Amino acid sequence: MRTTSLLGDKVIGRIGFGAMQLAGPGVFGPPPDPDAARAVLRRAVELGVDHIDTSQYYGPEIVNELIRDALHPYQETLKLVTKVGARRDDSGAWLEALSPAELRSGVEDNLRTLQVERMDLVNLRLEDAHDAEGRLAEQLGTLEDLRQEGKLDLIGISNAATETVRRALDLADIASVQNAYSIVNRAGEDTLALCEEHGLAFVPFFPLGSAFTGGPKQLAADPVIAEVASKHRARPTQVALAWLLQHSERILLIPGTRSVKHLEENVAASDIELDEQDMRRLDGATQLGNPAAPAE
């Protein structure tokens, strides 16, 4: 199994770190133990993680501040990926922020808080996966303007239906797609196939099932996943990540956690070699559909 893939034209490790869970409950406010959150970030880099997925609206600001405090000045090989298109109100509600001015402000706020001059990749997080209001050209145009200004390197799209990704490819140079996808939620298989066709990175959020609906417990409850995990002396979560890595070479993973132990388990999933029988059995694991939870 390959341990690296491509993000745009850059070679990148296939297991990164998703920082969303480092915020407080509901991805709002500070974590219970900020020092522990910073320790997870430092350990991730020690383990060779070379890309971190974050956003200014995680907290808001708090997760980016934790990343900056823990890792700045950043290793030259570390890629920082963010997303724009949402904001939070004072009660923590998730609100749309997709106007050109809001997208520009979102990118610039990430640059300021992370203390970098350029983001390695910025994902456009769509509120409606089908771009119901037809604003995609304007939104991607804003990100392209920011790229020309040197404020970001690569453009991605998140929470996008397959037909929306096709439109995006006609409008801009897209490097990646970030959608909900896991062994128990394969509704995005057609989008993954499109990414494979065009050489795009496919980055599942909720790669262990929804963090809001007890995804890891769902994995452990599936008898096939549990049996394969027992065979490899691994945890069900590790098998679920290993299945993703072997399912497509275009998949990059960004599992998140507040625990150093769980982080180490997630990274070690790349060492699990599933054989053809394992893959066939896991392909038939229980499908739970698209979880009713907010996109990252």
Secondary structure, DSSP 8 states (H G I E B T S, - for coil): --SEEEETTEEEESB-EE-GGGSSGGGBS--S-HHHHHHHHHHHHHTT--EEE--TTTBTTHHHHHHHHHH-S--TT-EEEEEESEEE-TT--EEE--SHHHHHHHHHHHHHHHT-SSEEEEEEE-SSTT-TT--HHHHHHHHHHHHHTTSEEEEEEES--HHHHHHHHHHS-EEEEEEE-BTTB-TTHHHHHHHHHHT-EEEEESTTS-TTTTHHHHHHH-HHHHHHHHHTT--HHHHHHHHHHHH-TTB-B----S-HHHHHHHHHGGG----HHHHHHHHTS----S-SS---
